[in-house]
Amino acid sequence: MLNRLISTVLISFAALQGAFAQDGTPMTTEELTALTADGVTLTLGGAGMGYTGELALEADGTATGGAKMDNGNKLSIAGTWAIKDGKFCRTWTDLDGGKEVCETWVKTSDTSVEVYNGDKMLGVNSW
């Protein structure tokens, strides 16, 4: 039940954010690979985003972490990831029906991106 509520909140957030244009440059396969090759810990969300969290991407293609919504609900994230054709592709066990989602990471600075699935903004990551 909580996972459905959190998924609904994230989908609603994505729908609201979908109106924003992608202003930056998408990260390339080479940039994504360089960032994640040795593993990296991402900060998820932030002020005004409706959630904050942390996600550890391991060099072996696994990930664990979580996020806390502004309303206090918590979300656990675990699964696998890979870089494919300039996209960060992930399969989180308890999100998106366990299906692979490939995201475009659009640079907003040297250490942050907006995360898109198609033209829908899903959130922000920084490192």
N, C-alpha and C positions, 0 to 999 in steps of 0.2 A: 504494500500500500504506500509506504513512504517513497519507494523508488518511483512509483507512478506519479506521485505528487511532485517529486523533484524533477522527473522527466517533463512533466507538464509545465513547471516553472521555467526550465531551460528552453523548452520549445517556445513558450510565450516570449521569453527574452529574445530568442533568435528571431522570432517573427517581428518584434519591435525593432530590433537592430537591423533587419534586412533592408530597411529603407536607406541606410547609409551607404554611400559609394565607397569603393575600394580606392583610396587616394594614393597609397604607397605602391612600392614595387614588390611583387611576389618573390619570396625566397626561391632560389634555384635548387635543383637537386644537389649541386655541389655545396651550397651554403647550408642546406638542411643536414647533409651528411657530415660536414665539418662540425656543426654545432652538436650533433648527437653521437658522434663516433665513439667517444669515451664515456658516454652517459652525461646527463645534465639534469639538474633539478629546476623545474619551471615554477614560477609563481603564477597562479591562475587568478584572473579577475582583478579586483581592486576597487578603489573608491568609485562609486557611481555605477558599478557593473552589476550589483545585486548579489555578488558572491566573492569569496576569497578562498584561496587554497594553495596547495602545493602538489606537484606531481614529479616523481623521480622516474626519469627515463633511463633504464639501464642499457649498457652497450650491447647486451645479448638480445635486445628487442622486447624485453618485458618492462612493465611499468606498474607502479603502485602510488597511491596518493589519495587525496580527498579534497573536498571543498565544503564550505559552510555558507549557506544562504543567509542573506540579511535577516530573514525571518527565523533563523536558528536551526532550520533543517540541515542535516548533514548528508553528504553524498560520498560514498567510497568509490574509488576508481582503481581498477586492476585489469590487466590484460596484456595484449601484445601490440607492437607498433613496427612500422617499416617505412622507409622512404621509397616512393615510387613515382617516377616521372614528374618531379618537382612538387610532389604533395606528401604530406605527413598522413599516412594511412594507419588507422588504429582500429582495434577490435576490443572494446571494453566489455567484460563479462556481463555486467548488470545494466548496461546502457544500450540504447539503440537496438534492442532485441538481439544483442550479441553479434550484430552484423558489422562488417567493415565499413568505416566512414573515412573517406579521403578528404583532407582539409588543405586549403591553400593558406599559407601563412604570409600575410602582407606586412612588410616592414613598416614600423612606425618610428623606430630608432635603431641604433646598433644593437640594442639589447631587448627589443620588444616587438611584438607583432599583433595584428588583429587576425583572428582565425575565422575563415570562411568555409562553408560547405556550399558550393555553387555561389550564388549571390547573397546568401543569407549569412550574416555575421553571427558566429557562435559565441564569441568572447574575445578575451585578450590573454596573451601569455608574455612573460618576461623572464629573464635569466640574468 
